[in-house]
Amino acid sequence: MKTLSYKTLEEQGYKGYLLKEAPERMLQFGEGNFLRAFVDYFVDVMNERAGFNTKVVLCQPIAQGLADQINEQEGLYTLYLRGFENGQKVNEKRVISCVSRCLNPYRDYSALADCAGNPELRFIACNTTEAGIVYDPACSFEDKPAASYPGKLTQFLYERYLKYGQEKGRGFIILSCELIDDNGKELKRCVKKYAAQWKLGQDFEDWIERENIFCSTLVDRIVTGYPRGEALELNKLNEYEDSLLDTGEIFGVWVIEGPECVKKEIPFEQAGLPILVTENHKPYKQRKVRILNGAHTSMVLGAYLAGRDIVRDCMHDEVIRRFMNHIIYHEIIPTLTLPKAELEEFAASVTERFQNPFIDHSLLAIALNSTSKWKARVMPSLKGYVEKFHKIPEGLAASLAFYIAFYRGKRLDDSGLYAERNGEDYLIQDDRTVLEFFWRHQGDSAEQLTAAVLKNEELWGEDLTQIHGLEEMVTSSVRVIEEFGAYELMRRC
């Protein structure tokens, strides 16, 4: 079977959209599954629908990467976006052709530096994981390339400055996609620290500020990556060998915090894409964290105790689905600031995403590190509800009871804390201090354990028993779980 290439597609008489030649207008640090199913997908669609006419040159940010595989396939790969959309099952296949090549700066740094001299280059996108945007003072300007991603970017910007520093409009729109708060602002902070540390000059520092736009962004799409179990069959159906197959959910939203001029340069509106440019991305991040992630965290521990194992099955259970929807529509949405209709539209998409027939999303996988997740995703909604309505939200309080019941362990070892469901052990994984806390309280009554958990300021950053009525309601809910089961508590809510 032939490898995917432009020639292979031509020989097959491929009729789909392809863009073989175009200027490299975007540099992308990161060549993994997520960026190829998200940023590069959007660029490809804008090329087709809005004449964006942009090729993306990728740069692998670490020494081990996909450059050789990407170049062997001339930047081409097959993307499958799958799930429910407007109540309909969708399985969309697209050959992505916006990628021109992939650089390995550890093998050929000059190829990356040469890109800075390309007058057509205007955009930089990146996703180097949460650990990517860090300032490491050990990085040296003489390293080719610098070890950290912000160091690499500073080197690249300096090359651009040397070439075009005297020309207006030759800087970049930089789109940071890492999953940290204020990713663009943090990236800019690191770059400016390197510029100062390496003594690259005040003129360069002024140019960074004046000619470059560092955008913080919110990215939202579940990308499941290379479909190992299906790859053989998909390649056979496509009649070509694609070692870069990529899969993700059909849903996707990209919120970009930046000035109005960004809209004029990225034709997402003309292409009909779910990309939003706004002066403040934080309400949209709050929407995602509170509704999508908050629904996950509120529901999965109780659903697991009730005998379910994957998210999709929970959505087919009327009691669990109604419990989740009660929390979203009646306890979370009333605490948020975006328009109600917009929030409810997003909530409806969450239910569709959770029903995705192509993703077996394990409840135990979501349950990993539930303490920090509950604190970040659920606690703000609970406190916001109490502040607004002066009463305890029953469903969110139940989610805390599910957390307590789920963490009731019977055996602690190096792997984690083991608890029991229907006579079988399951493994709880969290910070060691959390696991040891629950181990110490394994013999507590419902009242004792609930009080100990709520009072533990190391877990929550505050004493939750100070929220009037919360301890009483959570204790009552834990008793229901112990006597009648988690499913019954969901039904009552």
N, C-alpha and C positions, 0 to 999 in steps of 0.2 A: 504494500500500500504506500502511495506517495505521501510525502510530507506536505502539510498545508503551505501553499505559496500562491503568489499571483498567477504563476504559470499553471499550477494545478487547477485553480479555480477557472481559469480561462479554458483549459482543456475539457473541463466538465460542463462548460457552457453556463456558468453561474450567473444568475440574473439579479442577485441582490446588490445593494449599494456598496461600491468600493471607491476609495479615493487613493489612487496610486501615487500621485505626485502633488505636493503642496509645500509651502514654506514651513519650516519648523518654527512655530510661533509660541510653543509651550515647552518648558523644561520641567520634568517631573522627577522629584527625588522619591524613589519608591517604585517598585515594579511588581509588587505582590498582587494577590487576588483582589483585595478590596479596591485599590485604586483602578485596576483594570475593569472592574465591574461597576465602578461609580464614576469617577472623573472622566476616564477615557470613553466610557459609554456615552456620557453627556456630550463630550466633544464630538464624538462620531455622529450623534444625532444632529447636533448643530451644524456639522459639515453638510449633512444631507438636506436638512430642512431649511437652513438659514444661510447657506453659503459661507460658513465660518472659515472654510478653506485653511484649516490648521492641522499640521502634523505635530505630534508630541514626541519629543526625544526623551527617553527614560534614562535614569541614572540609578544604578543599584547602590543603595546607601551603605551596604556592608560588603565585606570581601567575598562572601559566598552569596551568590544571587542567580538570577535567571537570564543574564545578558546573552549567554551563548544560545540558549533555547529560543529566546525572542528573536535574535538576529537570524538564526537558522530558518525561522518561519517568516522572515521579512516583516516582523512586527505584527503579523496577523494572528488572530486567535478567535475561537468560537465562544460566544457568551450565551448562556441560557438564563433568562429571567422568568421565574415561575411562582405561581401562587394564585390567590383570588383577587380579582379586581372587579368592583361593582357587582359582586355576587357571582361572577363567572370565573371558572377555572382557566388560567392562562399559562401557556408554556411558549414563551417567545424566544426564538433563536435568531442570533445576529452575528455575522462575521465582522469583527471590529477591525477597521483599516486605518484608524487615525494615528497609530504608532509608527514612527519611521524606523527607529533603531533603539538599542539599549547600550549605554556606556558602562564600562567597568573602570572607574577611576583608579582602582588599585592596580590595574594592569596597564592602563594608558591614561594618565592624568591629563596629558596635553589635549586629548579629545574633549574632555569636559571644559578645560580652559578656553579652547577654541570656540565653543558655543557662545561664550561671552562676547565674541566679536561679530555674532550674527545680528545684523541690524533689524531683522524681522522679529526677533525674539521679544515677547512682551509679557508672557505669563509664566509664573513658577507655581507649581502645585507640589504638595508634599504630604506624605503620611509615613513617618518613620517610627510608628508606635508611640505609646505614651512616654516611653523612656528616651525617645529621640530628641525631644527639645530640652536639652540640658546644657548648662554652661560648665565646661570642664576646663579649669585654668591650666591644666597640664597640656592642652592642645597648643601646638606651635604653628606659627604662620608658615614656617619652612616645611612642615609635613605636607606631603603631596599624595593623598589629600589629608586634611585634618581628621582626627578621629571622630569628633562629634559632628552631627549634622549642622548645627548652627555655625560651627567652625568652617565646614565646607561651603556653606552659603555665604559666609563673610568673604572667604577667598574668591568665590565666584563673583560676588558683587564688586569686589575691588578690581578684578580683571575688567569688568564692565565699565567701572568708573575710569580706569586708565584709558580705555578705548573711546568712551563717549561722554565722559564727565562734563564736558563743556557744552553738550547739546541738550536742550530741553526735551523731555518726553522719552528719554532712552532708558529710564528705570523700569521697574517691573510692578505688576499687580501680583502679589504673592498670596496664595490661597493655602492656608495651613489647615490640614484635615485631621491632625492628631486629636485623640480623645482626652484632652485636658482642658481645664477652664481657660478661657481667653488665649487660645493657642497662638493666634497671630501676634498678640501683644507680647506674649512670653518669648516667641521667636525673635521679635524685634529687639526685646531687651537683651537677649543673649548675643545677638549680632553686634549691638552697640558696645557691649562689654568687650567683645573680642577686638573690635575696631580700636577701642581705647587701650586694651592690654597690649596689642601688637603695634601700637603707635603708628597707625596708618594715616594720621593727619586729620586736622579739624575740617578741612575741605571735604574729605571723604565722608566724615560723620555728618556734615551738613547735607551732602548729596544723598545719603541714605534717607535722611528725614524729608528732604524736599522732593525727590524724584521717585520714591518707592512707596507703595501702599501695601501695608501688611494687614491682611484681612483675617480676623478671627471667623471661623466658620463652624457650623453644626452639620454633621453628616449623619444620615439615617438610612441605612439599608443593611439588612442581614445578608452577608456574603458567605456562602457555604463552600466556595472554592472549587478545587479540582474534584470532580465526581468519581472517586476511585472505583466505586461499585458499578458505575455505568459507563466508564470511559471506553471500554472495549466495544460495547454495543453502539455507543454514539459515534465513534470513529468508523465503525462498519457502516452505519447508516449514512454518514457523511461522505464515505469513500475517500477519506484522507486521514493521515495520522496527525493529530493535534495534541502535542504534549502540554499545551497551555490552556486546555479547556477550563472554563470558569463558570460558576453557577452562583445565582443569588436570588433573592425574592424580587417580585415585580415592583413592590413599593420602593420608592426612593424620594428623599427630600434633602435638598442642600440649601441651608440658610447662610448667606454671606453677609458679614458685617462690614460695610464699606460705604464710601460716598456714592452719590448718584451717578458719577461718571463711569463707575464700573458697569452699570446697566447698559451704557451706550457701547461698551467694548465687547461685552459677552452677550450674544443674541439669544438668550434662553427664552425670552418671551416670544420672539418670532418662531422659535422651534417648539413652543408649547411644552416646555419642560418644567418640572417642579423645583425650580431654583428661585430663591427669593433674595434680593439685595435689600438690606435694611440698615438703619443707623444703629440698631441695638438687637443683637441676636439672642440676648439672654431670656426674654419671655418665651422664645421658641425652644430654647434648651430646657427651660423649666417645664414647658408643656410635654416634651419628650420624657424627661426624667420622672415627672410626677405621674403622667398617664401611662405611657408604655412601660417604662421600667418599674414604676410604682405598682401597676397592675400585676406584673410578673411577681414581684416580691411579696405583694399582699396575698396572692392566690396560691403560689406553688407549694409552699410548705404544708398548708392545710390540704391541698389537693393530693399531695404525696401521701400524707397520713390517711387520707380517705381511699387510698388504693390506686391512684392514677400514677402514670409514669412519664407521659409526654404531654406537651402543651395541647396539641391538636385534640387528643382524647378529652381533655378538660372542656374544650369548647363544644363537644358533642354531648356533654352532660348538662342537662337543664339547670340543676341546682348549682353547680360550680359556675356555669356561665352567668347565671342571674346574680350570684354573689359578687362576681367580678364586676359586672355591669353596675350593680348597686354602688359599689365603692367608687367606680370611675365617675358615674353621672351624678350621684347624690352627695359624695363626700370629697372627691378630689376636684372636679371641675368648678364647684362653687368657690374654691379658694384661689383660683388662677385669675390672671389679669387680662388675657386676650379675650376677644369677643366670644360669647357663649356658642354661637353657631359654628365658629371656626374650631373651637375646642371639641364640640360634639362631632364635627366632621372628622377630625383627627382620631377621636375615640372610636368611631365606626371603622376606620381603617385599621385600628389596632385589633379589633375582633377578627377582621378578615385575615390579618397577618398571622394571628395565633392559630387560625384554621388551615394554614398553608399545608396542602397535602404532600408537598415535596420536601418538607423539613421535619425530621423527627427530633424535636427540641426537648431534651431530657430535663425533667424537673429537678433531678439531683444535680445536674450541671448548673442550672440556674441557682440552685440552693447554695452553691459554693460562696463562702464568706458572707453569709446572710446578715451578720451583725452590722457590718459597715453599710451594706446595701439598704437595710431597713432604716438605718439612721439617715442616709442621704436621700433615699427615694420616698419613704413613707412618713417618717416623723415630721417633716415640714408640713405635709398635708394635714396630719392629725392636729398639730399645733395651730395651723391656720384655721382649721374648722372650729376648734375650741374658741379661738380668739374672735371669730366672726359670729358664731351662733351660741356661744356660752354653754355648750353641752358636748358630751363625748360622742364622736362618730362611731357607731356600733361596729361597722365593718372593719374600719382601720384598727379599732381596739381588738377585734377578733384576730386580725393579722398578727398582732403582737402576741396573742395567746397561742396562735399556731407556731410562732417562732419559739416560744417557751416550751411547748409540748414537743416540738421537733427536736430540740436540743437536749431533751432529757436522756442522757447517755447512761450506759451500764458498764462500758469498758473503755479505757483510755490506753492507747499505745502510741508508738512513733508515727503511725499512719494517720491517727486522728481519734475522734471520739465515736464509739459505736453505740447505736441505739437500735430499737427493734420495731418492726412493723409487721403485723400479722405473723409473728413467729419467726421472721427472718431479719437478719442484721442489715443495717445500712450505715454508711460511713458519713459522718459529719466532718467537714473540713473548714477550718477557720483559723484565725490567729491562735497561737498556743495559749495565750492568757485567757482567751474566751473559753476554749475547751476545758482548761483546768478549772475555771470558775464553775462551769456547769458540773464537772466531775465532783467537785467539793460539795455541791448541793444536790447530789443525786437522790439522797434520802428525804429531801424536804417534802412537806405537804404542798398542795396547790397554793395555799395562802403564803407559806414561807418562801417558796421559790419565786412566786410573782413579786413579792415585796423585795427580795434580794436582787432580782433582775432589774426592776424599775429604779431601785435606789443606786445601782452601780453606775457611778458617774464616769468610770473608765470606759464603759460601753457607749454611753449616750452623750457624754460631755455635760450632763446635768442630772439632777435627781427628778425622775419622771413622776414620783409619787406626789410632787408638788402640783401636778395638774389635777385639779379637784375632780374626783369621781373616777379617774382612770384606773387606779389600783383596784377599786371595787369591781369595776366592769371587767377588767382583764382576769381577775381572780375567778369571777363567776364563769367566764368563758373557758378558762382552763379546766374548771370542774366539769363543765359540759363535755369537753373533749375527753376527759378521763372516764366519765361515766357512760356517755352515749356515742363518742367518736367525733372526729373532725367534720365528717359529712353532715351530722346533725346540727352542728354549730353553724355551718354554712347555710343550711336550710332555714334555721331560725332567723338568720340575718336577712 
